[in-house]
Amino acid sequence: MRLGWRLVAVVCVAVCLVLAWSAGARAQSLQAEYDAYKRLYDQGHYAEAEAPAKRALDLAERQFGAEHLDVATSLNRLAELYRLQGRYAEAEPLHKRALAIREKA
């Protein structure tokens, strides 16, 4: 019986370590997407910055939930890329969604 509890404890610790590593990897991935977006944005490569901005938005939504302030920030970044390219119809709903998240928070 004692061996059973030790095995359960070891498995629990292993699962916790895997989950912690996974969360850290997601956070690093999100930061990498933000960094790629920022580098391209600063260089004026707005069309190319769209892909990392979309990936960052997707990661933020999955990691934090659809109503998190990081999601609002990601929405604004993507909307700004659209605005700078004259894609106003695509930018407006993103800005509105980001504003709704910020007002709710």
URFENNOR-V364638 format. One record per backbone hydrogen bond with DSSP energy under -0.5 kcal/mol. NH is the residue of the N-H (numbers start at 0). CO is the residue of the C=O. E is the energy in kcal/mol with one decimal. If there is no record, write none. Layout:
NH_CO_E + NH_CO_E
This chain:
4_0_-1.5 + 5_1_-1.8 + 6_2_-2.4 + 7_3_-2.3 + 8_4_-2.5 + 9_5_-2.5 + 10_6_-2.6 + 11_7_-2.6 + 12_8_-2.3 + 13_9_-2.5 + 14_10_-2.7 + 15_11_-2.4 + 16_12_-2.4 + 17_13_-2.3 + 18_14_-2.6 + 19_15_-2.4 + 20_16_-2.5 + 21_17_-2.5 + 22_18_-2.4 + 23_19_-2.1 + 24_20_-2.5 + 25_21_-2.3 + 26_22_-2.2 + 27_23_-2.3 + 28_24_-2.4 + 29_25_-2.6 + 30_26_-2.4 + 31_27_-2.4 + 32_28_-2.1 + 33_29_-2.4 + 34_30_-2.7 + 35_31_-2.3 + 36_32_-2.6 + 37_33_-2.8 + 38_34_-2.4 + 39_35_-2.2 + 40_36_-3.0 + 41_37_-2.8 + 42_38_-1.2 + 43_40_-1.7 + 44_39_-2.6 + 45_43_-1.5 + 48_44_-1.8 + 49_45_-0.7 + 49_46_-0.7 + 50_47_-0.6 + 51_47_-0.6 + 52_48_-1.8 + 53_49_-2.5 + 54_50_-2.4 + 55_51_-2.4 + 56_52_-2.1 + 57_53_-2.4 + 58_54_-2.6 + 59_55_-2.7 + 60_56_-2.5 + 61_57_-2.3 + 62_58_-2.7 + 63_59_-2.9 + 64_59_-0.7 + 64_60_-1.5 + 67_64_-1.4 + 70_67_-0.6 + 71_67_-1.6 + 72_68_-2.2 + 73_69_-2.1 + 74_70_-2.7 + 75_71_-2.4 + 76_72_-2.2 + 77_73_-2.3 + 78_74_-2.7 + 79_75_-2.4 + 80_76_-1.7 + 81_77_-2.0 + 82_78_-2.8 + 83_79_-2.5 + 84_80_-1.0 + 84_81_-0.6 + 85_82_-1.8 + 86_81_-3.1 + 87_85_-1.2 + 89_86_-0.7 + 90_86_-1.8 + 91_87_-2.5 + 92_88_-0.6 + 93_89_-0.7 + 94_90_-2.4 + 95_91_-2.5 + 96_92_-2.2 + 97_93_-2.5 + 98_94_-2.5 + 99_95_-2.3 + 100_96_-2.1 + 101_97_-2.3 + 102_98_-2.8 + 103_99_-2.1 + 104_100_-2.0
